[in-house]
């Protein structure tokens, strides 16, 4: 488990805005990265790589939800528990995952070690403050390298990248497998200053030291 993948919030409410499903907080252009998300999901399956899948899992009391959102710290209702909007899109939908809810008091360490797909439900932007279990899961898995992808680049992906770097993990970000919210600054330069490596989906095999 020296290298793991980290799939950030690739849920219907963020990823889709079409006739089939109107996401409650759809990110412009997000559907365009689904081909690369599908590639990353396939690579993880092919090589048996563990994937941490983070997901918003909100209640009506969630502090980031507002009827008068500023779209910086507060947003309209989205990814409400047990709704389609909170589900992962097919490109990243985890196979046979072990789910860890942010409301749980504890989790099964053996299942974290033995299950390839882990879902960490969260109630805030930052996975490392949004659930009491994220640090414990990372400490248990002890990854050396993490490939981070998903949405939104300048909100939850940013929190994941910075959080992992702070925990002394080498982070790789395929920039063609992330998508940003408009009207917020992009974090690329800050990530690179902190030590993250920006890459492309087609280069992930090289990073893993694997041939196609």
N, C-alpha and C positions, 0 to 999 in steps of 0.2 A: 504493500500500500504506500510506496514511496511517492507515487503520483496519483492524484485523484482529480475528478472533474467536479465543477461547482456550477450548477444550473440555477440561475436566479430568476424566479418569479415569471416563468414563461406560461402564464395563465391566460385564459380566454379574455378576461376583462382588459388585459393589457395588449394582447397580441392580435386581436381580431376586430375589424370594423367593416363588415361586409353584409350582404343580404342574409347570409346564414346566421350570423351572430354579430350584434352590435355591442362591442365592449364598453363597459361603463367608464373606463379610463383608457381608451385605446390610444396607443402610442403611434403617431404617424409613421408609416413605413415599416412597422414591426413585422408584418406578414412577410416582407421581402427577405428577412433573414432566416425564415423557417427552413429553407433548403440547407443552409449551413448548420442550423441546429440539429436537423435530422442526420447530417453527416457525423456530427460530434456524438450524438446518441448512438449511432451505429458503431463508431470507433470504440466507444466505451464497452458496448456489448461484445464486439469482436475480441477485444483484448482483455475482457474481464475486469475493467477498471471501475472502481467504486465511484458512485456519483452522489454528491450531496445536493439534493433538490430543495431549494428554499421556496416558500410559498406564503403570500399574504393569506390570512385566515381571520377575517375581521368579524367583530360583533358591532351592534349598533352603538356600543359605548366606547369603541376604539378612539383614542385621542387624536389620531390623524384625520378622522372623518369630520366633515363640516358641511352644513347646509349653505355656508357662505365661504367657500374655500379660497385660499390665496394661491393655490397651486405651487407653493414652495414648501410650506410646512403642513398644510392641510389640503385635503382633496375630497371630492365627492365620494359617496359610497361606492365601494368596489370590492371584489373578491370576498363577498360576504360568505360566511360559513355555510356549507352544504348547498351552494348555488353552482350553476354551470360556469359562471364567471370565475370561480375559484379553482376550476379544474385546469390541469395542464393541457396544452394543445397536443395533438397527436405526434408532432415532431419530437417532443421531449417526454411524452407521458411515461413515467417510470414503471418498469416491469416488476411486479411482486415486491413493492416497496415496504420498508418498515417505517411507519408513521410515528413521529414524535410531536405531539401537540404542545404548544407553548403553555397550556394550562396544566399539563401533567406535572406531578411533583417529582417524578423520576422516570428513568427509561431502562431498558434491558441492555446491558453492555454487551452481552454475547450476541444479541441480534444485530447490534451496530457493527460488530466485527465480522459477522458471518453473512450479512445481507449486502448485496451489491448496491442497491438503490435505497437511500435514506431520504425521507421527506422531513424537513424541519419546518413546521408551521410557525408563523410569526405574526405579531400584531403591531409592529413598528417597522420603519425603514431599515434600520440597522440590525442585521441578523445577530450581532453580538450583544445587543441590548434588548432585542425584541423577544427573546426566549431565554430562559435560564439554562438551556441545555447545549447551546452552540459551542461554548468553550470546552465543555466536558467532552463533547463528541470529537472535536478537533484534537484535544489532548489524548483521547483514546486511540484515534486512528494514526496520529503522528505523521501526517504527510510531509514530504520534503518539497514537492512541487504540486501546484494546483492550477488547473486550467479553468478560468472563470468566464462565463458567457451568460447572456440573457438580457433582461430589461429591468429598469431603465438605466442606461449608462450613467446618467448624472444624478441618480438617486440611490436605488438599492444595490446596483452593481458597484457603484462607487464605495458604498459602505462595506460591501463584501471584500473588495480589493484592498482597501485601506486596512480593514480589520485583520485580514490574513497577513498582510505585510507587517503589521505591528506584532504579529505572533511569530515572526521570523520564518515565514514560509515563502518560497520563491513562487511568484505569481506570473502566469502567462495569460494574456487577454487577446483572443482572436477578434480583432476589431470589426470583422465582417459578420460576427455572430452576436453583436450587441446593438442596441438602438436606444437613442436618447429621447427625452422629453424636450419639446421646444422651449425656448426662452429661459433656459438655465445653462450656465457655463459648462463646457466639457472638461472632464478631469484628466485628460491624457497626460499633459505636461506634469501635473502633480504626481500622477502614478509613476511616471518614469523617474522623477526626482527621488521618489521613495524606493525605487528598485524594481518596479514591475516591468515586464518585457511585453511589448506590443507585437502581435504576430497576426497570422492569417489562418483560417481553418485548414487550408491545404498544406500548411506547414506543421500541423500537429504531430503527424507521424515522425517527423525529424526530431521534434522536441522529445518525443517518447523513445527515440532511439529504435524505432520500428520501421520496417519496410511495408509498403502498401500490400 
